[in-house]
Amino acid sequence: FDAGNPNSTTLTLLRDLPKHKELAEISAVETMARRSDGSVFPVLFSLTTFPWHGELYFLATLIDISKRKKAEQSLQLINQELAQRVEERTQALRQAQEQLIESSKMAA
């Protein structure tokens, strides 16, 4: 979550947790977090509530998913390039097929 942004949805949710004791769990929500140096990075945010000695506690976890996001972007780029190559080859095959049809018409 963006602790530096008072309007952050995740930060607002965390501030309002005591009002929402019925919340049992928030699983794997992608959001952004801010490091102490001010840089922003993607995280997977989860929240679990649990009782302990008669009190309700919240356990929040943030997992840095920067590497996963970079891998997803790389895969997306590779898929786009592959789709472009398939389209180019399909077009070349169509042209070759049309040329063969024209050649066979002329020969007949």
N, CA, C and O atoms as CSV, one atom per row, in Angstrom:
chain,resi,resn,atom,element,x,y,z
A,1,PHE,N,N,0.836,-1.174,0.000
A,1,PHE,CA,C,0.000,0.000,0.000
A,1,PHE,C,C,0.869,1.221,0.000
A,1,PHE,O,O,2.033,1.172,0.397
A,2,ASP,N,N,0.325,2.279,-0.430
A,2,ASP,CA,C,1.086,3.512,-0.524
A,2,ASP,C,C,0.901,4.301,0.766
A,2,ASP,O,O,-0.028,5.099,0.891
A,3,ALA,N,N,1.788,4.072,1.715
A,3,ALA,CA,C,1.683,4.755,3.002
A,3,ALA,C,C,1.857,6.261,2.857
A,3,ALA,O,O,1.426,7.023,3.722
A,4,GLY,N,N,2.482,6.689,1.777
A,4,GLY,CA,C,2.666,8.111,1.547
A,4,GLY,C,C,1.462,8.783,0.925
A,4,GLY,O,O,1.429,10.008,0.809
A,5,ASN,N,N,0.478,8.008,0.526
A,5,ASN,CA,C,-0.716,8.551,-0.113
A,5,ASN,C,C,-1.903,8.364,0.823
A,5,ASN,O,O,-2.398,7.246,0.958
A,6,PRO,N,N,-2.377,9.436,1.479
A,6,PRO,CA,C,-3.486,9.300,2.423
A,6,PRO,C,C,-4.786,8.849,1.770
A,6,PRO,O,O,-5.706,8.424,2.468
A,7,ASN,N,N,-4.882,8.933,0.445
A,7,ASN,CA,C,-6.090,8.499,-0.262
A,7,ASN,C,C,-5.989,7.070,-0.775
A,7,ASN,O,O,-6.901,6.593,-1.451
A,8,SER,N,N,-4.897,6.380,-0.465
A,8,SER,CA,C,-4.710,5.001,-0.905
A,8,SER,C,C,-5.847,4.128,-0.392
A,8,SER,O,O,-6.164,4.139,0.797
A,9,THR,N,N,-6.466,3.361,-1.313
A,9,THR,CA,C,-7.576,2.484,-0.940
A,9,THR,C,C,-7.142,1.470,0.099
A,9,THR,O,O,-7.867,1.224,1.063
A,10,THR,N,N,-5.979,0.882,-0.078
A,10,THR,CA,C,-5.494,-0.121,0.864
A,10,THR,C,C,-5.218,0.504,2.221
A,10,THR,O,O,-5.562,-0.072,3.253
A,11,LEU,N,N,-4.598,1.681,2.229
A,11,LEU,CA,C,-4.315,2.356,3.488
A,11,LEU,C,C,-5.609,2.716,4.198
A,11,LEU,O,O,-5.707,2.566,5.415
A,12,THR,N,N,-6.598,3.184,3.459
A,12,THR,CA,C,-7.902,3.500,4.043
A,12,THR,C,C,-8.520,2.257,4.654
A,12,THR,O,O,-9.071,2.309,5.754
A,13,LEU,N,N,-8.432,1.139,3.944
A,13,LEU,CA,C,-8.960,-0.123,4.462
A,13,LEU,C,C,-8.264,-0.493,5.765
A,13,LEU,O,O,-8.924,-0.884,6.728
A,14,LEU,N,N,-6.944,-0.374,5.808
A,14,LEU,CA,C,-6.209,-0.714,7.022
A,14,LEU,C,C,-6.591,0.194,8.183
A,14,LEU,O,O,-6.718,-0.272,9.316
A,15,ARG,N,N,-6.773,1.475,7.919
A,15,ARG,CA,C,-7.172,2.405,8.974
A,15,ARG,C,C,-8.554,2.076,9.521
A,15,ARG,O,O,-8.815,2.240,10.713
A,16,ASP,N,N,-9.439,1.608,8.639
A,16,ASP,CA,C,-10.822,1.338,9.034
A,16,ASP,C,C,-11.047,-0.079,9.550
A,16,ASP,O,O,-12.186,-0.438,9.853
A,17,LEU,N,N,-10.008,-0.892,9.660
A,17,LEU,CA,C,-10.184,-2.280,10.088
A,17,LEU,C,C,-10.923,-2.427,11.415
A,17,LEU,O,O,-11.808,-3.277,11.516
A,18,PRO,N,N,-10.602,-1.644,12.425
A,18,PRO,CA,C,-11.336,-1.825,13.682
A,18,PRO,C,C,-12.851,-1.674,13.534
A,18,PRO,O,O,-13.603,-2.242,14.326
A,19,LYS,N,N,-13.303,-0.929,12.550
A,19,LYS,CA,C,-14.738,-0.751,12.304
A,19,LYS,C,C,-15.337,-1.958,11.595
A,19,LYS,O,O,-16.554,-2.143,11.611
A,20,HIS,N,N,-14.493,-2.784,10.970
A,20,HIS,CA,C,-14.961,-3.894,10.133
A,20,HIS,C,C,-14.490,-5.231,10.684
A,20,HIS,O,O,-13.795,-5.980,9.997
A,21,LYS,N,N,-14.858,-5.526,11.896
A,21,LYS,CA,C,-14.415,-6.770,12.526
A,21,LYS,C,C,-14.990,-8.002,11.846
A,21,LYS,O,O,-14.495,-9.112,12.038
A,22,GLU,N,N,-16.036,-7.804,11.049
A,22,GLU,CA,C,-16.619,-8.943,10.340
A,22,GLU,C,C,-15.732,-9.411,9.190
A,22,GLU,O,O,-15.940,-10.496,8.648
A,23,LEU,N,N,-14.759,-8.609,8.820
A,23,LEU,CA,C,-13.829,-9.017,7.763
A,23,LEU,C,C,-12.998,-10.187,8.269
A,23,LEU,O,O,-12.260,-10.057,9.245
A,24,ALA,N,N,-13.117,-11.303,7.619
A,24,ALA,CA,C,-12.356,-12.472,8.042
A,24,ALA,C,C,-11.054,-12.584,7.261
A,24,ALA,O,O,-10.029,-13.007,7.795
A,25,GLU,N,N,-11.110,-12.199,5.989
A,25,GLU,CA,C,-9.923,-12.418,5.175
A,25,GLU,C,C,-9.983,-11.595,3.892
A,25,GLU,O,O,-11.044,-11.422,3.293
A,26,ILE,N,N,-8.847,-11.107,3.498
A,26,ILE,CA,C,-8.666,-10.510,2.177
A,26,ILE,C,C,-7.510,-11.288,1.567
A,26,ILE,O,O,-6.403,-11.292,2.106
A,27,SER,N,N,-7.765,-11.936,0.460
A,27,SER,CA,C,-6.746,-12.807,-0.121
A,27,SER,C,C,-6.166,-12.225,-1.397
A,27,SER,O,O,-6.894,-11.915,-2.341
A,28,ALA,N,N,-4.876,-12.084,-1.416
A,28,ALA,CA,C,-4.109,-11.832,-2.626
A,28,ALA,C,C,-4.655,-10.710,-3.498
A,28,ALA,O,O,-5.082,-10.943,-4.629
A,29,VAL,N,N,-4.641,-9.507,-2.971
A,29,VAL,CA,C,-5.035,-8.328,-3.730
A,29,VAL,C,C,-3.757,-7.649,-4.221
A,29,VAL,O,O,-2.857,-7.362,-3.431
A,30,GLU,N,N,-3.683,-7.396,-5.526
A,30,GLU,CA,C,-2.511,-6.695,-6.056
A,30,GLU,C,C,-2.686,-5.203,-5.826
A,30,GLU,O,O,-3.729,-4.628,-6.140
A,31,THR,N,N,-1.654,-4.589,-5.274
A,31,THR,CA,C,-1.665,-3.157,-5.038
A,31,THR,C,C,-0.220,-2.665,-5.127
A,31,THR,O,O,0.680,-3.428,-5.476
A,32,MET,N,N,-0.010,-1.417,-4.817
A,32,MET,CA,C,1.333,-0.854,-4.871
A,32,MET,C,C,1.771,-0.481,-3.460
A,32,MET,O,O,0.956,-0.077,-2.631
A,33,ALA,N,N,3.069,-0.621,-3.198
A,33,ALA,CA,C,3.648,-0.225,-1.918
A,33,ALA,C,C,4.782,0.756,-2.198
A,33,ALA,O,O,5.326,0.817,-3.301
A,34,ARG,N,N,5.113,1.510,-1.174
A,34,ARG,CA,C,6.185,2.496,-1.308
A,34,ARG,C,C,7.316,2.126,-0.345
A,34,ARG,O,O,7.095,1.904,0.846
A,35,ARG,N,N,8.515,2.066,-0.889
A,35,ARG,CA,C,9.689,1.780,-0.065
A,35,ARG,C,C,10.090,3.037,0.709
A,35,ARG,O,O,9.610,4.137,0.430
A,36,SER,N,N,10.971,2.851,1.677
A,36,SER,CA,C,11.421,3.992,2.479
A,36,SER,C,C,12.159,5.025,1.629
A,36,SER,O,O,12.224,6.198,1.994
A,37,ASP,N,N,12.721,4.586,0.483
A,37,ASP,CA,C,13.413,5.532,-0.403
A,37,ASP,C,C,12.446,6.271,-1.331
A,37,ASP,O,O,12.862,7.110,-2.129
A,38,GLY,N,N,11.144,5.949,-1.220
A,38,GLY,CA,C,10.133,6.624,-2.026
A,38,GLY,C,C,9.746,5.895,-3.293
A,38,GLY,O,O,8.762,6.262,-3.935
A,39,SER,N,N,10.499,4.868,-3.672
A,39,SER,CA,C,10.164,4.131,-4.891
A,39,SER,C,C,8.928,3.264,-4.658
A,39,SER,O,O,8.672,2.795,-3.550
A,40,VAL,N,N,8.178,3.069,-5.728
A,40,VAL,CA,C,6.926,2.316,-5.660
A,40,VAL,C,C,7.129,0.971,-6.349
A,40,VAL,O,O,7.824,0.881,-7.361
A,41,PHE,N,N,6.512,-0.084,-5.788
A,41,PHE,CA,C,6.658,-1.419,-6.358
A,41,PHE,C,C,5.379,-2.217,-6.138
A,41,PHE,O,O,4.631,-1.944,-5.199
A,42,PRO,N,N,5.121,-3.210,-7.006
A,42,PRO,CA,C,3.895,-4.001,-6.885
A,42,PRO,C,C,4.013,-5.051,-5.775
A,42,PRO,O,O,5.057,-5.678,-5.596
A,43,VAL,N,N,2.911,-5.221,-5.037
A,43,VAL,CA,C,2.867,-6.224,-3.973
A,43,VAL,C,C,1.561,-7.000,-4.041
A,43,VAL,O,O,0.577,-6.561,-4.637
A,44,LEU,N,N,1.588,-8.151,-3.420
A,44,LEU,CA,C,0.394,-8.955,-3.215
A,44,LEU,C,C,0.034,-8.778,-1.742
A,44,LEU,O,O,0.815,-9.125,-0.856
A,45,PHE,N,N,-1.149,-8.238,-1.493
A,45,PHE,CA,C,-1.584,-7.906,-0.139
A,45,PHE,C,C,-2.616,-8.918,0.323
A,45,PHE,O,O,-3.579,-9.201,-0.390
A,46,SER,N,N,-2.418,-9.462,1.515
A,46,SER,CA,C,-3.391,-10.377,2.117
A,46,SER,C,C,-3.613,-9.964,3.561
A,46,SER,O,O,-2.727,-9.402,4.205
A,47,LEU,N,N,-4.802,-10.249,4.056
A,47,LEU,CA,C,-5.154,-9.892,5.426
A,47,LEU,C,C,-5.964,-11.023,6.034
A,47,LEU,O,O,-6.893,-11.543,5.416
A,48,THR,N,N,-5.602,-11.394,7.242
A,48,THR,CA,C,-6.326,-12.433,7.964
A,48,THR,C,C,-6.595,-11.928,9.373
A,48,THR,O,O,-5.755,-11.252,9.967
A,49,THR,N,N,-7.758,-12.255,9.902
A,49,THR,CA,C,-8.066,-11.922,11.292
A,49,THR,C,C,-7.998,-13.197,12.115
A,49,THR,O,O,-8.287,-14.291,11.631
A,50,PHE,N,N,-7.607,-13.026,13.372
A,50,PHE,CA,C,-7.589,-14.184,14.267
A,50,PHE,C,C,-7.769,-13.717,15.712
A,50,PHE,O,O,-7.258,-12.669,16.108
A,51,PRO,N,N,-8.502,-14.513,16.489
A,51,PRO,CA,C,-8.666,-14.168,17.903
A,51,PRO,C,C,-7.465,-14.668,18.714
A,51,PRO,O,O,-6.890,-15.716,18.419
A,52,TRP,N,N,-7.108,-13.902,19.728
A,52,TRP,CA,C,-6.033,-14.317,20.612
A,52,TRP,C,C,-6.263,-13.689,21.979
A,52,TRP,O,O,-6.313,-12.466,22.105
A,53,HIS,N,N,-6.401,-14.508,22.978
A,53,HIS,CA,C,-6.670,-14.060,24.347
A,53,HIS,C,C,-7.865,-13.114,24.412
A,53,HIS,O,O,-7.836,-12.090,25.095
A,54,GLY,N,N,-8.907,-13.483,23.688
A,54,GLY,CA,C,-10.137,-12.700,23.730
A,54,GLY,C,C,-10.135,-11.442,22.881
A,54,GLY,O,O,-11.133,-10.722,22.849
A,55,GLU,N,N,-9.066,-11.169,22.211
A,55,GLU,CA,C,-8.963,-9.987,21.345
A,55,GLU,C,C,-8.891,-10.436,19.891
A,55,GLU,O,O,-8.437,-11.540,19.591
A,56,LEU,N,N,-9.344,-9.566,18.996
A,56,LEU,CA,C,-9.259,-9.844,17.568
A,56,LEU,C,C,-8.026,-9.143,17.007
A,56,LEU,O,O,-7.852,-7.938,17.183
A,57,TYR,N,N,-7.178,-9.908,16.332
A,57,TYR,CA,C,-5.959,-9.368,15.739
A,57,TYR,C,C,-6.007,-9.518,14.224
A,57,TYR,O,O,-6.707,-10.369,13.676
A,58,PHE,N,N,-5.239,-8.664,13.578
A,58,PHE,CA,C,-5.144,-8.684,12.122
A,58,PHE,C,C,-3.708,-8.992,11.735
A,58,PHE,O,O,-2.767,-8.428,12.293
A,59,LEU,N,N,-3.552,-9.885,10.780
A,59,LEU,CA,C,-2.234,-10.202,10.239
A,59,LEU,C,C,-2.236,-9.807,8.765
A,59,LEU,O,O,-2.954,-10.393,7.955
A,60,ALA,N,N,-1.434,-8.819,8.436
A,60,ALA,CA,C,-1.334,-8.361,7.043
A,60,ALA,C,C,0.008,-8.817,6.485
A,60,ALA,O,O,1.034,-8.735,7.161
A,61,THR,N,N,-0.010,-9.299,5.243
A,61,THR,CA,C,1.236,-9.682,4.581
A,61,THR,C,C,1.332,-8.962,3.243
A,61,THR,O,O,0.349,-8.811,2.517
A,62,LEU,N,N,2.527,-8.534,2.948
A,62,LEU,CA,C,2.838,-7.911,1.660
A,62,LEU,C,C,3.963,-8.723,1.038
A,62,LEU,O,O,5.006,-8.929,1.658
A,63,ILE,N,N,3.750,-9.178,-0.181
A,63,ILE,CA,C,4.771,-9.937,-0.896
A,63,ILE,C,C,5.170,-9.137,-2.130
A,63,ILE,O,O,4.327,-8.782,-2.955
A,64,ASP,N,N,6.446,-8.863,-2.244
A,64,ASP,CA,C,6.974,-8.131,-3.398
A,64,ASP,C,C,6.836,-9.014,-4.640
A,64,ASP,O,O,7.405,-10.103,-4.703
A,65,ILE,N,N,6.073,-8.533,-5.629
A,65,ILE,CA,C,5.864,-9.303,-6.860
A,65,ILE,C,C,6.505,-8.612,-8.068
A,65,ILE,O,O,6.067,-8.795,-9.203
A,66,SER,N,N,7.537,-7.827,-7.809
A,66,SER,CA,C,8.222,-7.112,-8.896
A,66,SER,C,C,8.761,-8.066,-9.955
A,66,SER,O,O,8.583,-7.833,-11.150
A,67,LYS,N,N,9.420,-9.141,-9.520
A,67,LYS,CA,C,9.992,-10.091,-10.484
A,67,LYS,C,C,8.893,-10.759,-11.295
A,67,LYS,O,O,9.040,-10.952,-12.502
A,68,ARG,N,N,7.793,-11.113,-10.640
A,68,ARG,CA,C,6.685,-11.754,-11.354
A,68,ARG,C,C,6.095,-10.803,-12.394
A,68,ARG,O,O,5.787,-11.216,-13.512
A,69,LYS,N,N,5.939,-9.539,-12.028
A,69,LYS,CA,C,5.386,-8.556,-12.970
A,69,LYS,C,C,6.310,-8.374,-14.172
A,69,LYS,O,O,5.839,-8.261,-15.304
A,70,LYS,N,N,7.624,-8.345,-13.933
A,70,LYS,CA,C,8.572,-8.229,-15.047
A,70,LYS,C,C,8.478,-9.447,-15.953
A,70,LYS,O,O,8.516,-9.322,-17.177
A,71,ALA,N,N,8.355,-10.629,-15.350
A,71,ALA,CA,C,8.221,-11.858,-16.144
A,71,ALA,C,C,6.929,-11.836,-16.952
A,71,ALA,O,O,6.920,-12.250,-18.112
A,72,GLU,N,N,5.836,-11.356,-16.353
A,72,GLU,CA,C,4.563,-11.255,-17.077
A,72,GLU,C,C,4.690,-10.310,-18.264
A,72,GLU,O,O,4.180,-10.598,-19.348
A,73,GLN,N,N,5.373,-9.176,-18.062
A,73,GLN,CA,C,5.568,-8.223,-19.152
A,73,GLN,C,C,6.408,-8.840,-20.264
A,73,GLN,O,O,6.116,-8.652,-21.445
A,74,SER,N,N,7.446,-9.572,-19.889
A,74,SER,CA,C,8.291,-10.234,-20.893
A,74,SER,C,C,7.488,-11.249,-21.693
A,74,SER,O,O,7.601,-11.309,-22.918
A,75,LEU,N,N,6.680,-12.045,-21.005
A,75,LEU,CA,C,5.841,-13.030,-21.695
A,75,LEU,C,C,4.846,-12.356,-22.629
A,75,LEU,O,O,4.605,-12.831,-23.739
A,76,GLN,N,N,4.275,-11.256,-22.178
A,76,GLN,CA,C,3.316,-10.538,-23.018
A,76,GLN,C,C,4.006,-10.025,-24.285
A,76,GLN,O,O,3.445,-10.120,-25.377
A,77,LEU,N,N,5.203,-9.490,-24.146
A,77,LEU,CA,C,5.955,-9.000,-25.301
A,77,LEU,C,C,6.298,-10.145,-26.248
A,77,LEU,O,O,6.164,-10.011,-27.464
A,78,ILE,N,N,6.740,-11.269,-25.694
A,78,ILE,CA,C,7.061,-12.434,-26.522
A,78,ILE,C,C,5.823,-12.912,-27.268
A,78,ILE,O,O,5.900,-13.234,-28.454
A,79,ASN,N,N,4.682,-12.962,-26.584
A,79,ASN,CA,C,3.436,-13.390,-27.230
A,79,ASN,C,C,3.027,-12.437,-28.350
A,79,ASN,O,O,2.558,-12.877,-29.399
A,80,GLN,N,N,3.201,-11.129,-28.130
A,80,GLN,CA,C,2.871,-10.158,-29.172
A,80,GLN,C,C,3.775,-10.348,-30.384
A,80,GLN,O,O,3.311,-10.318,-31.524
A,81,GLU,N,N,5.060,-10.542,-30.134
A,81,GLU,CA,C,6.000,-10.755,-31.241
A,81,GLU,C,C,5.669,-12.037,-31.993
A,81,GLU,O,O,5.724,-12.073,-33.222
A,82,LEU,N,N,5.328,-13.077,-31.262
A,82,LEU,CA,C,4.964,-14.346,-31.885
A,82,LEU,C,C,3.703,-14.193,-32.729
A,82,LEU,O,O,3.635,-14.707,-33.846
A,83,ALA,N,N,2.715,-13.495,-32.205
A,83,ALA,CA,C,1.478,-13.275,-32.960
A,83,ALA,C,C,1.767,-12.495,-34.241
A,83,ALA,O,O,1.183,-12.785,-35.286
A,84,GLN,N,N,2.659,-11.513,-34.169
A,84,GLN,CA,C,3.033,-10.734,-35.349
A,84,GLN,C,C,3.714,-11.626,-36.385
A,84,GLN,O,O,3.422,-11.531,-37.577
A,85,ARG,N,N,4.621,-12.491,-35.929
A,85,ARG,CA,C,5.315,-13.393,-36.855
A,85,ARG,C,C,4.346,-14.375,-37.500
A,85,ARG,O,O,4.460,-14.668,-38.690
A,86,VAL,N,N,3.397,-14.881,-36.727
A,86,VAL,CA,C,2.389,-15.796,-37.276
A,86,VAL,C,C,1.567,-15.076,-38.332
A,86,VAL,O,O,1.290,-15.639,-39.391
A,87,GLU,N,N,1.175,-13.841,-38.059
A,87,GLU,CA,C,0.385,-13.067,-39.022
A,87,GLU,C,C,1.182,-12.829,-40.305
A,87,GLU,O,O,0.645,-12.959,-41.405
A,88,GLU,N,N,2.460,-12.480,-40.163
A,88,GLU,CA,C,3.296,-12.251,-41.346
A,88,GLU,C,C,3.439,-13.524,-42.178
A,88,GLU,O,O,3.359,-13.478,-43.406
A,89,ARG,N,N,3.646,-14.637,-41.525
A,89,ARG,CA,C,3.802,-15.904,-42.254
A,89,ARG,C,C,2.491,-16.344,-42.885
A,89,ARG,O,O,2.479,-16.897,-43.985
A,90,THR,N,N,1.394,-16.101,-42.193
A,90,THR,CA,C,0.085,-16.437,-42.755
A,90,THR,C,C,-0.169,-15.613,-44.007
A,90,THR,O,O,-0.671,-16.132,-45.003
A,91,GLN,N,N,0.176,-14.334,-43.960
A,91,GLN,CA,C,0.004,-13.460,-45.122
A,91,GLN,C,C,0.890,-13.932,-46.273
A,91,GLN,O,O,0.452,-13.939,-47.424
A,92,ALA,N,N,2.125,-14.325,-45.980
A,92,ALA,CA,C,3.031,-14.816,-47.028
A,92,ALA,C,C,2.480,-16.095,-47.658
A,92,ALA,O,O,2.568,-16.277,-48.873
A,93,LEU,N,N,1.914,-16.975,-46.841
A,93,LEU,CA,C,1.314,-18.206,-47.376
A,93,LEU,C,C,0.107,-17.899,-48.254
A,93,LEU,O,O,-0.090,-18.536,-49.288
A,94,ARG,N,N,-0.701,-16.925,-47.843
A,94,ARG,CA,C,-1.859,-16.534,-48.667
A,94,ARG,C,C,-1.403,-16.022,-50.029
A,94,ARG,O,O,-1.967,-16.379,-51.064
A,95,GLN,N,N,-0.376,-15.183,-50.011
A,95,GLN,CA,C,0.131,-14.640,-51.270
A,95,GLN,C,C,0.689,-15.749,-52.154
A,95,GLN,O,O,0.458,-15.760,-53.363
A,96,ALA,N,N,1.421,-16.678,-51.555
A,96,ALA,CA,C,1.973,-17.793,-52.334
A,96,ALA,C,C,0.854,-18.648,-52.907
A,96,ALA,O,O,0.936,-19.107,-54.046
A,97,GLN,N,N,-0.182,-18.860,-52.123
A,97,GLN,CA,C,-1.319,-19.655,-52.597
A,97,GLN,C,C,-2.022,-18.943,-53.756
A,97,GLN,O,O,-2.389,-19.576,-54.746
A,98,GLU,N,N,-2.205,-17.636,-53.632
A,98,GLU,CA,C,-2.839,-16.872,-54.710
A,98,GLU,C,C,-1.992,-16.930,-55.979
A,98,GLU,O,O,-2.530,-17.048,-57.079
A,99,GLN,N,N,-0.677,-16.849,-55.831
A,99,GLN,CA,C,0.210,-16.929,-56.991
A,99,GLN,C,C,0.125,-18.301,-57.652
A,99,GLN,O,O,0.132,-18.401,-58.879
A,100,LEU,N,N,0.045,-19.345,-56.855
A,100,LEU,CA,C,-0.101,-20.696,-57.413
A,100,LEU,C,C,-1.417,-20.842,-58.163
A,100,LEU,O,O,-1.463,-21.447,-59.234
A,101,ILE,N,N,-2.478,-20.294,-57.606
A,101,ILE,CA,C,-3.786,-20.357,-58.270
A,101,ILE,C,C,-3.726,-19.615,-59.596
A,101,ILE,O,O,-4.221,-20.114,-60.607
A,102,GLU,N,N,-3.122,-18.421,-59.605
A,102,GLU,CA,C,-2.996,-17.642,-60.838
A,102,GLU,C,C,-2.136,-18.388,-61.864
A,102,GLU,O,O,-2.470,-18.426,-63.048
A,103,SER,N,N,-1.037,-18.976,-61.407
A,103,SER,CA,C,-0.158,-19.728,-62.319
A,103,SER,C,C,-0.882,-20.913,-62.933
A,103,SER,O,O,-0.734,-21.184,-64.124
A,104,SER,N,N,-1.667,-21.622,-62.126
A,104,SER,CA,C,-2.376,-22.790,-62.667
A,104,SER,C,C,-3.494,-22.359,-63.609
A,104,SER,O,O,-3.818,-23.091,-64.543
A,105,LYS,N,N,-4.094,-21.182,-63.387
A,105,LYS,CA,C,-5.121,-20.674,-64.307
A,105,LYS,C,C,-4.483,-20.314,-65.646
A,105,LYS,O,O,-5.062,-20.583,-66.698
A,106,MET,N,N,-3.298,-19.711,-65.615
A,106,MET,CA,C,-2.616,-19.326,-66.847
A,106,MET,C,C,-2.142,-20.553,-67.619
A,106,MET,O,O,-2.145,-20.562,-68.850
A,107,ALA,N,N,-1.741,-21.571,-66.896
A,107,ALA,CA,C,-1.259,-22.791,-67.548
A,107,ALA,C,C,-2.402,-23.577,-68.176
A,107,ALA,O,O,-2.189,-24.344,-69.114
A,108,ALA,N,N,-3.603,-23.390,-67.666
A,108,ALA,CA,C,-4.739,-24.165,-68.184
A,108,ALA,C,C,-5.300,-23.604,-69.430
A,108,ALA,O,O,-6.257,-24.151,-69.978
